[in-house]
């Protein structure tokens, strides 16, 4: 018995058949943190960074949402889905770094974990891209699934 859902009985890669699954509300949240060197932390004003490329957090939010909507174009076996909600929240934490959370939801036969992970990751990459002229010492930390509801099981990795 093969427990990998994207491998068929002949050990070939395959998309999961969701035709027999029930439509339920499915939600997933993913988180990551962007760690800034001290010289970048001085650029914060009113909760955002502004560089020559524009407002960093606002641009990262737009990029994260766009990426979540295009996840099926980036990851071969993700189903194209009609996302009903995608929210990217970026806050500067007490250490002066960016905490990113992407929450995606819809009513469907398949989950949105990959969309949430993709949204958080691309938001972080956008921050890096917009700030790299200030420093290449920026670190994008672990990106992880925080919560998932709907489908076979729920997951809650709140710390």
For each residue, the residues with C-beta under 8 A, 3 or more apart:
1:
2: 7 9 11
3:
4: 7
5: 16
6: 13 14 15 16 77
7: 2 4 11 12 13 14
8: 11 12 13 14
9: 2
10:
11: 2 7 8
12: 7 8
13: 6 7 8 76 77
14: 6 7 8 77
15: 6 77 79
16: 5 6 77 79 110
17: 20
18: 21 79 109 110
19: 109
20: 17
21: 18 109 110 151
22: 109
23: 107 108 109
24: 107 108 150 151
25: 105 106 107 149 150
26: 105 106 107 108 110 111 112 148 149 150 151
27: 103 104 105 112 147 148 149 150
28: 103 104 105 111 112 113 115 116 117 145 147 148 149
29: 101 102 103 104 116 145 146 147 148
30: 101 102 113 116 117 119 120 121 143 144 145 146
31: 99 100 101 102 120 143 144 146
32: 100 120 121 123 124 140 141 142 143 144
33: 93 97 98 99 100 140 141 142
34: 97 98 100 124 127 128 138 139 140 141
35: 95 97 138 139 140 141
36: 40 41 96 97 98 131 135 138
37: 40 41 135 137 138
38: 41 42
39: 42 134 135
40: 36 37 43 49 131 134 135 138
41: 36 37 38 44 96
42: 38 39
43: 40 49 50 51 134
44: 41 47 48 49 92 96
45: 48 49 50
46:
47: 44 57 91 92
48: 44 45 55 56 57 58
49: 40 43 44 45 55 56 57 127 130 131
50: 43 45 54 55 56
51: 43 54 56 130 131 133 134
52: 133
53: 56 59 129 130
54: 50 51 58 59 130
55: 48 49 50 58 59
56: 48 49 50 51 53 59 60 126 127 130 131
57: 47 48 49 60 61 90 98 127
58: 48 54 55 61 62
59: 53 54 55 56 62 63 126 130
60: 56 57 63 64 88 90 100 123 124 126 127 130
61: 57 58 64 65 88 90 123
62: 58 59 65 66
63: 59 60 66 67 122 123 125 126
64: 60 61 67 68 86 88 100 102 119 120 122 123 126
65: 61 62 68 69 86 88 119
66: 62 63 69 70 122
67: 63 64 70 71 74 118 119 121 122 123
68: 64 65 71 83 86 102 104 115 116 118 119 122
69: 65 66 83 86 115
70: 66 67 73 74 118
71: 67 68 74 75 78 114 115 118
72: 75 78 79 80 81
73: 70
74: 67 70 71 78 118
75: 71 72 78 114 118
76: 13
77: 6 13 14 15 16
78: 71 72 74 75 114 115
79: 15 16 18 72 110
80: 72
81: 72 106 108 110 112 115
82: 106 108
83: 68 69 86 104 105 106 112 115
84: 105 106 107
85: 103 104 105 106
86: 64 65 68 69 83 102 103 104 115 119
87: 102 103 104
88: 60 61 64 65 100 101 102 119 120 123
89: 100 101 102 103
90: 57 60 61 98 99 100 101 123 127
91: 47 98 99
92: 44 47 96 97 98 99
93: 33 96 97 98 99
94:
95: 35
96: 36 41 44 92 93
97: 33 34 35 36 92 93
98: 33 34 36 57 90 91 92 93 124 127
99: 31 33 90 91 92 93
100: 31 32 33 34 60 64 88 89 90 120 123 124 127
101: 29 30 31 88 89 90 120 146
102: 29 30 31 64 68 86 87 88 89 116 117 119 120 123
103: 27 28 29 85 86 87 89 116
104: 27 28 29 68 83 85 86 87 112 115 116 119
105: 25 26 27 28 83 84 85 112
106: 25 26 81 82 83 84 85 112
107: 23 24 25 26 84
108: 23 24 26 81 82 111 112
109: 18 19 21 22 23
110: 16 18 21 26 79 81 151
111: 26 28 108 114 148 150 151
112: 26 27 28 81 83 104 105 106 108 115 116
113: 28 30 116 117 145 148
114: 71 75 78 111 117 118
115: 28 68 69 71 78 81 83 86 104 112 118 119
116: 28 29 30 68 102 103 104 112 113 119 120 145
117: 28 30 102 113 114 120 121 143 145
118: 67 68 70 71 74 75 114 115 121 122
119: 30 64 65 67 68 86 88 102 104 115 116 122 123
120: 30 31 32 64 88 100 101 102 116 117 123 124 143
121: 30 32 67 117 118 124 125 140 143
122: 63 64 66 67 68 118 119 125 126
123: 32 60 61 63 64 67 88 90 100 102 119 120 126 127
124: 32 34 60 98 100 120 121 127 128 140 143
125: 63 121 122 128 129 140
126: 56 59 60 63 64 122 123 129 130
127: 34 49 56 57 60 90 98 100 123 124 130 131 138
128: 34 124 125 131 132 138 140
129: 53 125 126 132
130: 49 51 53 54 56 59 60 126 127
131: 36 40 49 51 56 127 128 134 135 138
132: 128 129 135 136 138
133: 51 52
134: 39 40 43 51 131
135: 36 37 39 40 131 132 138
136: 132
137: 37
138: 34 35 36 37 40 127 128 131 132 135
139: 34 35
140: 32 33 34 35 121 124 125 128 143
141: 32 33 34 35
142: 32 33
143: 30 31 32 117 120 121 124 140
144: 30 31 32 157
145: 28 29 30 113 116 117 148 155 157
146: 29 30 31 101 156 157 158
147: 27 28 29 154 155 156 157 158
148: 26 27 28 29 111 113 145 151 153 154 155
149: 25 26 27 28 154
150: 24 25 26 27 111 154
151: 21 24 26 110 111 148
152:
153: 148
154: 147 148 149 150
155: 145 147 148
156: 146 147
157: 144 145 146 147
158: 146 147
159:
